């Protein structure tokens, strides 16, 4: 074989090696691209799952809806109701205002303490949590609120949409807060499954002040029950939840900014009444909240209660 033939064969061999190298590189890049697409899709699914949705509910064997994360838009609207909407409602359609009682002041860490006792199955607790969240948002910050529902049929007002205080936290420079959800909305062996357990001191407070003469004999031990600083109590819901029974949490939060809606009339009105009572505990602080027209209007109802 001549020199020219050997040189040509060598160049062909080099070309084949280069082509093989390029093919390996192409296949590697293709594999990397496929993996990247898969990771992007998976990451998107994780984000959706973490954000939560009021529509992505699941139910237990007994038909109860499980709590799910409250989406950020709904949380923001619920905890930042416009002052103009609250002022326009005033007392609204609220009823059953806090009742002043003769009892020692209740404090923790030098701040007035609010103690709430309810349960996730309870439809009246479900309606009361809405104004509680709105009112306390004017004095501090909530976190980890979840969307929840009361127990399904045949219970009264089945699947009332709400939030749950189980696992939620609240921080405030003005107040101390403790919220108990004593049972879930899931039935097992004829009973709702237990959830939060009151500590001994709180149980003693509940046993004493959720009984006559502080509440009607028919309401002994009933929930929802709340003491505001020890010197007043709320036993039962403050408003009729009919306007929200067929709504989602997002729809309820949306309605709070429109004072003409029955939802805002009930929730914002009750929140103003609670706020007026809390302002008594905080020496009318913060001033912009406690002197707002809606709260001033509600203060008369608190005094009458």
MARDO-144288 format. One record per residue (C-alpha): residue number from 1; x, y, z; residue in three letters. Coordinates in Angstrom, 3 decimals. Last residue first. Example, Ala and Ser with C-alpha at 12.3 -4.5 7.8 and 13.67 -1.06 7.14 Angstrom:
[2; [13.670; -1.060; 7.140]; ser]
[1; [12.300; -4.500; 7.800]; ala]
This chain:
[305; [-73.523; 42.820; 76.441]; unk]
[304; [-74.671; 46.432; 76.459]; unk]
[303; [-71.083; 47.592; 76.874]; unk]
[302; [-69.966; 45.384; 73.976]; unk]
[301; [-72.797; 46.728; 71.845]; unk]
[300; [-71.727; 50.300; 72.584]; unk]
[299; [-68.151; 49.440; 71.658]; unk]
[298; [-69.281; 48.253; 68.209]; unk]
[297; [-69.769; 51.784; 66.875]; unk]
[296; [-66.345; 52.790; 68.180]; unk]
[295; [-64.876; 49.705; 66.529]; unk]
[294; [-66.374; 50.513; 63.144]; unk]
[293; [-65.445; 54.196; 63.386]; unk]
[292; [-61.758; 53.481; 64.121]; unk]
[291; [-60.551; 54.607; 67.555]; unk]
[290; [-59.386; 51.159; 68.664]; unk]
[289; [-57.654; 50.343; 65.397]; unk]
[288; [-55.723; 53.590; 64.847]; unk]
[287; [-54.862; 53.670; 68.551]; unk]
[286; [-53.203; 50.288; 68.772]; unk]
[285; [-53.989; 50.195; 71.632]; unk]
[284; [-57.111; 51.205; 73.516]; unk]
[283; [-55.756; 50.225; 76.928]; unk]
[282; [-55.005; 46.726; 75.597]; unk]
[281; [-57.789; 44.952; 77.499]; unk]
[280; [-60.522; 47.434; 76.623]; unk]
[279; [-59.295; 47.270; 73.026]; unk]
[278; [-60.044; 43.532; 73.125]; unk]
[277; [-63.718; 44.263; 73.752]; unk]
[276; [-63.906; 46.682; 70.817]; unk]
[275; [-62.056; 44.199; 68.600]; unk]
[274; [-64.534; 41.448; 69.403]; unk]
[273; [-67.406; 43.718; 68.380]; unk]
[272; [-65.573; 44.780; 65.223]; unk]
[271; [-64.910; 41.139; 64.335]; unk]
[270; [-68.609; 40.349; 64.793]; unk]
[269; [-69.524; 43.071; 62.324]; unk]
[268; [-66.791; 41.993; 59.920]; unk]
[267; [-68.015; 38.387; 59.966]; unk]
[266; [-71.769; 38.941; 59.793]; unk]
[265; [-72.083; 42.008; 57.577]; unk]
[264; [-69.105; 40.841; 55.525]; unk]
[263; [-70.830; 37.542; 54.697]; unk]
[262; [-74.178; 39.233; 54.072]; unk]
[261; [-72.439; 41.321; 51.391]; unk]
[260; [-72.749; 45.124; 51.411]; unk]
[259; [-69.445; 45.638; 53.224]; unk]
[258; [-67.458; 44.344; 50.219]; unk]
[257; [-63.893; 43.582; 51.357]; unk]
[256; [-65.056; 40.562; 53.351]; unk]
[255; [-66.594; 38.931; 50.264]; unk]
[254; [-63.211; 37.875; 48.850]; unk]
[253; [-62.361; 35.993; 52.051]; unk]
[252; [-65.628; 34.065; 51.831]; unk]
[251; [-65.077; 33.242; 48.163]; unk]
[250; [-61.568; 31.959; 48.897]; unk]
[249; [-62.790; 29.823; 51.806]; unk]
[248; [-65.312; 28.240; 49.467]; unk]
[247; [-69.020; 28.989; 49.652]; unk]
[246; [-72.220; 26.971; 50.033]; unk]
[245; [-72.586; 27.448; 53.804]; unk]
[244; [-71.215; 30.983; 53.758]; unk]
[243; [-74.380; 33.112; 53.924]; unk]
[242; [-76.020; 30.745; 56.457]; unk]
[241; [-73.326; 31.415; 59.088]; unk]
[240; [-75.549; 33.256; 61.562]; unk]
[239; [-73.395; 35.457; 63.783]; unk]
[238; [-71.751; 35.601; 67.204]; unk]
[237; [-71.187; 31.891; 67.696]; unk]
[236; [-71.488; 30.263; 71.097]; unk]
[235; [-70.231; 31.345; 74.511]; unk]
[234; [-68.163; 34.526; 74.406]; unk]
[233; [-66.557; 35.456; 77.698]; unk]
[232; [-65.442; 38.552; 79.567]; unk]
[231; [-63.048; 39.340; 82.412]; unk]
[230; [-60.542; 36.537; 81.884]; unk]
[229; [-58.582; 38.481; 79.267]; unk]
[228; [-61.084; 37.567; 76.601]; unk]
[227; [-62.497; 34.149; 77.422]; unk]
[226; [-63.725; 31.971; 74.597]; unk]
[225; [-66.217; 29.191; 74.112]; unk]
[224; [-67.216; 27.497; 70.883]; unk]
[223; [-68.380; 25.218; 72.313]; unk]
[222; [-70.769; 24.037; 75.019]; unk]
[221; [-69.677; 22.990; 78.513]; unk]
[220; [-72.904; 24.251; 80.053]; unk]
[219; [-75.063; 25.837; 77.345]; unk]
[218; [-78.433; 24.596; 78.636]; unk]
[217; [-77.605; 26.022; 82.077]; unk]
[216; [-77.094; 29.464; 80.543]; unk]
[215; [-73.555; 30.730; 80.863]; unk]
[214; [-71.587; 32.453; 83.636]; unk]
[213; [-73.896; 31.285; 86.403]; unk]
[212; [-73.725; 28.554; 85.268]; unk]
[211; [-70.960; 26.678; 83.399]; unk]
[210; [-68.445; 27.562; 80.686]; unk]
[209; [-66.621; 29.687; 83.245]; unk]
[208; [-65.741; 26.938; 85.697]; unk]
[207; [-65.025; 23.956; 83.454]; unk]
[206; [-63.248; 26.157; 80.907]; unk]
[205; [-61.003; 27.753; 83.487]; unk]
[204; [-60.202; 24.356; 85.027]; unk]
[203; [-59.372; 22.942; 81.607]; unk]
[202; [-57.080; 25.901; 81.010]; unk]
[201; [-55.226; 25.212; 84.232]; unk]
[200; [-54.899; 21.472; 83.583]; unk]
[199; [-53.705; 21.744; 79.975]; unk]
[198; [-56.354; 21.419; 77.312]; unk]
[197; [-55.892; 18.461; 74.969]; unk]
[196; [-55.884; 19.021; 71.202]; unk]
[195; [-57.194; 16.305; 68.828]; unk]
[194; [-59.687; 13.634; 69.822]; unk]
[193; [-61.480; 11.674; 67.050]; unk]
[192; [-65.202; 12.376; 66.895]; unk]
[191; [-67.155; 9.581; 68.526]; unk]
[190; [-69.464; 6.813; 67.260]; unk]
[189; [-66.685; 4.316; 66.724]; unk]
[188; [-64.724; 6.825; 64.668]; unk]
[187; [-66.116; 10.103; 63.333]; unk]
[186; [-63.855; 12.591; 61.598]; unk]
[185; [-64.359; 16.329; 62.133]; unk]
[184; [-61.360; 16.473; 64.463]; unk]
[183; [-61.545; 16.975; 68.228]; unk]
[182; [-60.451; 19.358; 70.990]; unk]
[181; [-59.437; 22.238; 68.756]; unk]
[180; [-57.657; 24.491; 71.271]; unk]
[179; [-56.569; 28.095; 70.761]; unk]
[178; [-54.191; 29.986; 73.023]; unk]
[177; [-53.403; 33.660; 72.445]; unk]
[176; [-51.340; 36.293; 74.264]; unk]
[175; [-52.027; 39.904; 73.375]; unk]
[174; [-50.504; 43.336; 72.719]; unk]
[173; [-47.105; 42.695; 71.122]; unk]
[172; [-48.695; 39.938; 69.082]; unk]
[171; [-47.850; 36.491; 67.707]; unk]
[170; [-50.293; 33.812; 66.613]; unk]
[169; [-49.653; 30.189; 65.710]; unk]
[168; [-51.742; 27.611; 63.886]; unk]
[167; [-51.290; 23.866; 64.420]; unk]
[166; [-54.960; 23.343; 65.287]; unk]
[165; [-56.624; 26.757; 64.925]; unk]
[164; [-58.712; 25.524; 62.003]; unk]
[163; [-60.143; 27.537; 59.140]; unk]
[162; [-63.749; 27.594; 57.950]; unk]
[161; [-66.193; 26.114; 55.467]; unk]
[160; [-69.326; 24.562; 57.041]; unk]
[159; [-69.269; 20.945; 55.881]; unk]
[158; [-72.651; 20.084; 57.396]; unk]
[157; [-74.810; 22.851; 58.863]; unk]
[156; [-76.077; 20.538; 61.631]; unk]
[155; [-74.569; 17.032; 61.475]; unk]
[154; [-76.136; 14.391; 59.180]; unk]
[153; [-74.137; 15.310; 57.185]; unk]
[152; [-70.443; 16.219; 57.207]; unk]
[151; [-68.442; 17.561; 60.160]; unk]
[150; [-67.129; 21.118; 60.048]; unk]
[149; [-64.709; 22.154; 57.336]; unk]
[148; [-61.066; 23.217; 57.234]; unk]
[147; [-58.653; 25.568; 55.466]; unk]
[146; [-55.384; 25.746; 57.354]; unk]
[145; [-53.804; 28.616; 59.274]; unk]
[144; [-50.046; 28.186; 59.561]; unk]
[143; [-49.310; 31.778; 60.581]; unk]
[142; [-51.242; 34.599; 62.186]; unk]
[141; [-49.902; 38.067; 63.011]; unk]
[140; [-50.892; 40.634; 65.621]; unk]
[139; [-53.405; 43.188; 66.903]; unk]
[138; [-55.626; 43.820; 63.867]; unk]
[137; [-55.243; 40.178; 62.805]; unk]
[136; [-56.940; 39.304; 66.096]; unk]
[135; [-60.248; 40.683; 64.830]; unk]
[134; [-60.163; 39.000; 61.402]; unk]
[133; [-59.111; 35.634; 62.834]; unk]
[132; [-61.786; 35.743; 65.547]; unk]
[131; [-64.378; 36.930; 63.018]; unk]
[130; [-63.815; 33.800; 60.876]; unk]
[129; [-63.330; 31.355; 63.747]; unk]
[128; [-66.920; 31.870; 64.908]; unk]
[127; [-68.526; 30.232; 61.848]; unk]
[126; [-66.543; 27.017; 62.174]; unk]
[125; [-67.045; 26.941; 65.943]; unk]
[124; [-70.780; 26.983; 65.245]; unk]
[123; [-70.350; 24.110; 62.791]; unk]
[122; [-68.471; 21.939; 65.358]; unk]
[121; [-66.471; 19.060; 63.831]; unk]
[120; [-63.179; 20.966; 64.096]; unk]
[119; [-63.516; 21.555; 67.813]; unk]
[118; [-63.614; 24.626; 70.035]; unk]
[117; [-61.945; 26.218; 73.046]; unk]
[116; [-60.443; 29.706; 72.805]; unk]
[115; [-58.306; 31.466; 75.420]; unk]
[114; [-57.366; 35.109; 74.982]; unk]
[113; [-54.645; 36.417; 77.295]; unk]
[112; [-53.958; 39.995; 78.290]; unk]
[111; [-50.171; 40.576; 78.230]; unk]
[110; [-47.545; 40.403; 80.979]; unk]
[109; [-46.111; 37.141; 79.701]; unk]
[108; [-49.550; 35.585; 80.155]; unk]
[107; [-52.666; 37.251; 81.481]; unk]
[106; [-56.167; 36.410; 82.684]; unk]
[105; [-57.829; 39.019; 84.876]; unk]
[104; [-59.705; 37.567; 87.827]; unk]
[103; [-63.450; 36.996; 87.451]; unk]
[102; [-66.708; 38.934; 87.646]; unk]
[101; [-68.021; 38.474; 84.115]; unk]
[100; [-68.549; 40.775; 81.135]; unk]
[99; [-70.401; 39.072; 78.289]; unk]
[98; [-68.943; 39.265; 74.801]; unk]
[97; [-71.546; 39.968; 72.106]; unk]
[96; [-74.267; 37.438; 71.162]; unk]
[95; [-75.275; 39.090; 67.886]; unk]
[94; [-73.515; 40.306; 64.759]; unk]
[93; [-75.568; 41.455; 61.785]; unk]
[92; [-73.451; 44.520; 61.074]; unk]
[91; [-71.884; 46.098; 64.145]; unk]
[90; [-69.940; 48.609; 62.045]; unk]
[89; [-70.129; 47.443; 58.437]; unk]
[88; [-68.672; 50.581; 56.808]; unk]
[87; [-65.832; 50.674; 59.326]; unk]
[86; [-64.794; 47.083; 58.603]; unk]
[85; [-64.875; 47.691; 54.843]; unk]
[84; [-62.873; 50.908; 55.157]; unk]
[83; [-60.324; 49.195; 57.384]; unk]
[82; [-59.605; 46.799; 54.532]; unk]
[81; [-59.516; 43.118; 55.609]; unk]
[80; [-55.857; 42.185; 55.969]; unk]
[79; [-55.915; 38.739; 57.617]; unk]
[78; [-58.623; 37.196; 55.453]; unk]
[77; [-57.443; 38.741; 52.188]; unk]
[76; [-53.869; 37.606; 52.830]; unk]
[75; [-54.861; 34.062; 53.778]; unk]
[74; [-57.056; 33.758; 50.685]; unk]
[73; [-54.236; 34.861; 48.395]; unk]
[72; [-51.724; 32.621; 50.160]; unk]
[71; [-53.690; 29.401; 49.827]; unk]
[70; [-54.864; 27.850; 53.086]; unk]
[69; [-53.126; 24.499; 53.481]; unk]
[68; [-55.590; 21.589; 53.632]; unk]
[67; [-57.826; 20.252; 56.404]; unk]
[66; [-59.493; 16.877; 55.674]; unk]
[65; [-63.107; 16.748; 54.561]; unk]
[64; [-65.203; 14.259; 56.515]; unk]
[63; [-66.855; 11.427; 54.571]; unk]
[62; [-66.447; 8.753; 57.266]; unk]
[61; [-63.621; 7.087; 55.334]; unk]
[60; [-61.845; 10.415; 55.249]; unk]
[59; [-62.145; 12.985; 52.494]; unk]
[58; [-59.675; 14.733; 50.249]; unk]
[57; [-59.577; 18.364; 49.244]; unk]
[56; [-57.816; 19.847; 46.242]; unk]
[55; [-60.362; 22.622; 45.643]; unk]
[54; [-59.307; 24.791; 48.567]; unk]
[53; [-55.835; 24.698; 47.099]; unk]
[52; [-52.406; 24.077; 48.543]; unk]
[51; [-49.231; 26.055; 48.002]; unk]
[50; [-47.084; 23.038; 48.817]; unk]
[49; [-48.821; 20.784; 46.296]; unk]
[48; [-48.572; 23.355; 43.529]; unk]
[47; [-44.877; 23.871; 44.280]; unk]
[46; [-44.257; 20.115; 44.257]; unk]
[45; [-45.973; 19.735; 40.874]; unk]
[44; [-43.841; 22.504; 39.439]; unk]
[43; [-40.689; 20.847; 40.726]; unk]
[42; [-41.694; 17.566; 39.114]; unk]
[41; [-42.223; 19.287; 35.775]; unk]
[40; [-38.914; 21.113; 36.021]; unk]
[39; [-37.095; 17.937; 37.070]; unk]
[38; [-38.515; 15.983; 34.113]; unk]
[37; [-37.518; 18.730; 31.711]; unk]
[36; [-33.978; 18.802; 33.114]; unk]
[35; [-33.672; 15.001; 32.840]; unk]
[34; [-34.702; 15.130; 29.176]; unk]
[33; [-32.203; 17.903; 28.460]; unk]
[32; [-29.382; 15.960; 30.146]; unk]
[31; [-30.206; 12.883; 28.072]; unk]
[30; [-30.152; 14.920; 24.854]; unk]
[29; [-26.821; 16.487; 25.815]; unk]
[28; [-25.351; 13.034; 26.450]; unk]
[27; [-26.676; 11.687; 23.146]; unk]
[26; [-25.163; 14.611; 21.248]; unk]
[25; [-21.784; 14.191; 23.024]; unk]
[24; [-21.726; 10.486; 22.195]; unk]
[23; [-22.537; 11.297; 18.572]; unk]
[22; [-19.798; 13.926; 18.465]; unk]
[21; [-17.210; 11.438; 19.785]; unk]
[20; [-18.306; 8.825; 17.242]; unk]
[19; [-17.927; 11.398; 14.456]; unk]
[18; [-14.454; 12.338; 15.698]; unk]
[17; [-13.379; 8.687; 15.845]; unk]
[16; [-14.779; 8.097; 12.344]; unk]
[15; [-12.908; 11.140; 11.045]; unk]
[14; [-9.646; 9.949; 12.627]; unk]
[13; [-10.065; 6.581; 10.969]; unk]
[12; [-10.782; 8.241; 7.610]; unk]
[11; [-7.669; 10.416; 8.004]; unk]
[10; [-5.573; 7.313; 8.739]; unk]
[9; [-7.001; 5.538; 5.703]; unk]
[8; [-6.104; 8.519; 3.519]; unk]
[7; [-2.549; 8.594; 4.881]; unk]
[6; [-2.139; 4.883; 4.253]; unk]
[5; [-3.417; 5.254; 0.707]; unk]
[4; [-1.047; 8.189; -0.003]; unk]
[3; [1.938; 6.290; 1.344]; unk]
[2; [1.325; 3.404; -1.001]; unk]
[1; [0.000; 0.000; 0.000]; unk]
